[in-house]
Amino acid sequence: AVAPETRQLVYGCGGTKAINATYLQQAVKDVIWGVDELLSQHSDYVHWVVEDLMRFSLALEAVGRTGPVPWEAYQALWTVALEALAHGLVQAYSAARGCSAE
């Protein structure tokens, strides 16, 4: 029961680097959230997040080519990366200007 928790701590350093939280917060803050300003397509920061996750995936694939990566390690890295993304988005949205229909 200790191994999964230890894995999260050990692999946490690599997983949290999948997303640049500082850039994410600034990019979300720069969005104009007025109802009449919102586009029907996603904002630029969404494209950036997808690219960051793709780079992280490619980096994991590169590591896998040098030697086997245990499935548990792979899962732990992605879990930490996605938790970091969720945390970064919550922080960014909470700091963003509000949206109003007025």
Secondary structure by P-SEA (a helix, b strand, c coil): caaaaaaaaaaaaaaaaccaaaaaaaaaaacccccccccccccaaaaaaaaaaaaaaaaaaaaaaaccccaaaaaaaaaaaaaaaaaaaaaaaaacbbbbcc
